[in-house]
Amino acid sequence: MPLRRSARVSSKTDNPTQEPPTKKAKTEETQEEVDIEKVSSELEIGDSLPNIELKNQNDESIKISDVVKDHKYVVIFAYPKASTSGCTKQAIGFNNNIDFFDDKNTIVFGISPDSPKGQKSFADKYGFKYDLLSDPKKELISILGAKKKPNGIIRSHFIFVSGKLVDKSVNVKPDDSYNNAKKEIEKLEAGDNDKDVKEEKDNGEQEDVEKKEKNGDNVKEAKENEDSENKSDRNHSEKAANDDKEAKGTTDAKGEGEASSKIKEAEDREADNNFEPANGDEPAE
């Protein structure tokens, strides 16, 4: 039976049309896109360790960017699932070499999507001496580049020096993961040692240059002092010679004066002796 018009109107009123969902504000959409891009973009060599906080096997919060403050090197290895054969082999390999990493001032982390509880069971079973990070949202795993589409994890390891990514090995075998990580740390250490040796050599060469320059300055100063002393001696000698010359001149002049006086006296005496009186002059009696 067809409904009356009033019934049809009532039916429409009783079932009002639902309003379309409210659109997100443009700023919210933009921020969400930025966050997604930030999480999904992979780190490249030279990029900094991201500021992400994850739980470890003891349900403790670990701020990834803070670990670089106390360690020169950071090694993070990713594995698909705790307690599986390949992942166990990889994790045990890192654990067996933990003394090597400790000696090189290196902190090691394992990471997978397992829960803190699953990570603890894994760690307790094999006695791991490093933290296992729980990343169920694959936040850090994605940034590192170890996420396998759609939901898998690629076995990998990543090495950071002073917070900067220097090595990324993706899709590695369990044994290759920890062995290659060791080799990379050794290579980095050797490079640092070569750098230290070069700096020490450069410093030594600089010291030699400075020493030579200083010695050269000392020699120059000594020569200048010697020249000054020789010049002073020459001046003294010249002054003494002049004084002697003046004294000799005075003596010679005095002697010549005395000689002239004596000659004059002798001439006067001789003149007196040769004096002849004029005619008619008689000597007085």
C-alpha positions in Angstrom: 0.0 0.0 0.0 1.5 3.3 -1.0 2.3 5.8 1.8 0.3 8.9 2.1 2.2 12.2 1.4 2.3 13.0 5.1 3.8 9.6 5.9 6.4 10.1 3.2 7.3 13.5 4.6 7.4 12.0 8.1 9.7 9.2 7.0 12.1 11.7 5.5 12.0 13.7 8.7 12.6 10.7 10.9 15.8 9.8 8.9 17.6 13.0 8.3 20.4 13.0 5.9 23.8 12.7 7.7 26.2 15.6 7.2 29.4 14.8 5.4 32.5 14.4 7.6 34.2 17.6 8.5 37.3 18.2 6.4 40.6 18.6 8.2 42.0 22.0 8.3 44.7 22.6 5.8 47.3 23.2 8.4 46.5 19.9 10.1 46.8 18.0 6.7 50.1 19.7 6.0 51.4 18.8 9.4 50.3 15.2 9.0 52.0 15.0 5.7 55.2 16.4 7.1 55.1 13.9 10.0 54.5 11.0 7.6 57.3 12.2 5.3 59.6 12.6 8.3 59.0 9.1 9.5 59.1 7.4 6.1 62.1 9.1 4.7 65.3 7.0 4.9 68.5 8.2 6.4 71.4 8.7 4.0 75.1 8.7 4.8 76.0 11.7 6.8 72.4 12.2 8.3 72.0 12.5 12.0 70.5 9.8 14.3 66.9 10.8 14.7 65.4 12.0 18.0 63.1 9.0 18.7 62.1 7.4 22.0 61.5 3.7 22.1 61.0 1.1 24.8 63.6 -1.6 25.6 63.1 -5.1 26.8 62.6 -3.8 30.4 59.9 -1.4 29.3 62.3 1.5 29.8 62.3 4.5 27.5 65.4 4.9 25.4 66.0 8.3 23.7 68.0 7.3 20.7 69.7 10.6 20.1 71.0 10.7 23.7 73.1 7.6 23.5 75.7 9.4 21.3 76.7 11.6 24.2 78.5 8.8 26.0 79.6 6.6 23.0 81.7 7.3 20.0 80.0 4.7 17.9 76.4 3.4 17.8 75.5 0.1 16.1 71.8 -0.7 15.5 71.0 -4.0 13.9 67.4 -4.8 12.7 65.9 -8.3 12.7 62.5 -9.5 11.5 61.3 -11.4 14.6 62.6 -12.3 18.0 63.5 -15.9 18.8 63.5 -17.1 15.2 66.5 -18.9 13.9 68.2 -16.3 11.7 67.5 -13.5 14.1 68.8 -15.5 17.0 72.0 -16.2 15.1 72.5 -12.6 14.3 71.7 -11.4 17.9 74.0 -14.1 19.4 76.8 -13.0 17.0 76.7 -9.4 18.3 76.5 -10.7 21.9 79.5 -12.9 21.5 81.5 -9.8 20.3 80.2 -7.4 22.8 83.7 -7.0 24.5 85.1 -5.9 21.2 82.4 -3.3 20.8 82.8 -2.1 24.4 86.6 -1.7 23.9 85.9 0.5 20.9 83.5 2.7 22.8 80.6 1.3 20.8 77.0 0.8 22.1 74.9 -1.9 20.4 71.1 -2.1 20.0 68.9 -4.7 18.4 65.6 -3.6 17.0 62.4 -5.3 15.8 58.6 -4.8 15.9 58.4 -7.2 18.8 56.8 -5.9 22.0 58.9 -5.2 25.1 57.6 -8.4 26.6 58.7 -10.4 23.5 62.1 -8.7 23.5 62.6 -9.5 27.2 61.8 -13.2 26.6 64.4 -13.2 23.8 67.0 -11.3 25.8 66.6 -13.4 29.0 66.7 -16.7 27.0 70.1 -15.9 25.5 71.6 -13.5 28.1 72.1 -10.6 25.8 74.3 -7.8 27.2 72.8 -5.0 25.2 69.3 -3.5 24.8 66.6 -4.7 22.4 64.4 -1.9 21.2 60.7 -2.4 20.6 59.4 -0.6 17.5 55.9 -1.9 16.8 55.1 1.0 14.6 58.3 0.6 12.7 59.1 4.3 13.3 62.8 4.0 13.6 63.0 0.9 11.4 61.4 2.9 8.5 63.8 5.8 9.0 66.8 3.5 9.0 65.6 1.9 5.8 65.0 -1.6 7.2 61.2 -1.8 6.5 60.1 -4.3 3.9 56.8 -3.6 2.2 54.1 -4.2 3.2 54.9 -5.3 6.7 58.2 -7.1 6.8 61.6 -6.2 8.2 64.9 -6.5 6.3 67.8 -7.8 8.2 70.3 -4.9 8.4 72.7 -3.0 10.5 73.6 0.7 10.7 76.7 2.4 12.2 76.8 6.0 13.5 79.8 8.0 14.5 79.2 11.0 16.7 75.5 10.7 15.8 76.1 10.7 12.0 75.3 7.7 9.8 78.5 6.3 8.2 77.5 2.8 7.2 74.3 1.1 6.3 74.1 -2.6 5.3 70.7 -3.7 4.2 69.6 -7.3 3.5 72.6 -9.0 5.0 73.1 -12.5 6.3 73.1 -13.1 10.1 76.9 -13.9 10.2 77.8 -11.1 7.8 75.9 -8.6 10.0 78.0 -8.7 13.1 81.3 -9.5 11.2 80.9 -6.6 8.8 80.0 -4.3 11.6 83.2 -5.3 13.4 85.3 -4.7 10.3 83.7 -1.3 9.7 84.5 -0.2 13.3 88.1 -1.4 12.9 88.4 0.5 9.7 87.0 3.6 11.3 89.4 3.2 14.3 92.3 2.8 11.9 91.3 5.9 10.0 91.2 7.8 13.3 94.6 6.5 14.2 96.0 7.5 10.9 94.5 10.9 11.4 96.0 11.1 14.9 99.4 10.1 13.5 99.2 12.7 10.7 98.2 15.4 13.2 101.1 14.3 15.5 103.4 14.4 12.5 102.1 17.8 11.4 102.5 19.1 15.0 106.0 17.7 15.1 106.9 19.3 11.8 105.4 22.6 13.0 107.4 22.4 16.2 110.6 21.8 14.1 109.8 24.8 12.0 109.2 26.9 15.0 112.4 25.6 16.6 114.4 26.3 13.5 112.9 29.8 13.3 113.7 30.3 16.9 117.2 29.1 16.4 117.6 31.3 13.4 116.3 34.2 15.4 118.8 33.4 18.2 121.7 33.1 15.7 120.6 36.4 14.1 120.4 38.0 17.5 123.8 36.6 18.5 125.3 37.9 15.3 123.8 41.3 15.8 125.1 41.4 19.3 128.6 40.3 18.1 128.5 43.0 15.4 127.4 45.5 17.9 130.3 44.5 20.3 132.8 44.6 17.4 131.5 48.0 16.4 131.9 49.2 20.0 135.4 47.8 20.2 136.3 49.5 16.9 134.9 52.8 18.3 136.9 52.3 21.5 140.0 51.5 19.4 139.5 54.5 17.2 138.9 56.8 20.2 142.1 55.4 21.9 144.0 55.9 18.7 142.7 59.5 18.4 143.6 60.1 22.0 147.1 58.8 21.5 147.4 60.9 18.4 146.2 64.0 20.2 148.6 63.3 23.1 151.5 62.7 20.7 150.6 65.9 18.9 150.6 67.8 22.1 153.9 66.3 23.1 155.4 66.9 19.7 154.2 70.5 19.8 155.6 71.0 23.3 158.9 69.4 22.3 159.1 71.6 19.2 158.4 74.7 21.3 161.1 73.8 23.8 163.6 73.0 21.0 162.8 76.3 19.3 163.3 78.1 22.6 166.7 76.4 23.2 167.8 77.2 19.6 166.8 80.8 20.2 168.8 80.9 23.5 171.8 79.4 21.7 171.6 81.9 18.9 171.3 84.8 21.5 174.4 83.5 23.3 176.3 83.2 20.1 175.3 86.7 19.1 176.5 88.0 22.5 179.8 86.2 22.1 180.3 87.6 18.6 179.4 91.2 19.6 182.1 93.8 18.5 181.9 97.3 19.9 181.8 100.2 17.5 184.8 102.5 17.1 185.3 104.9 20.0 183.2 102.7 22.2 185.0 101.3 25.1 183.7 98.8 27.3 182.8 100.2 30.6 185.3 99.6 33.5 
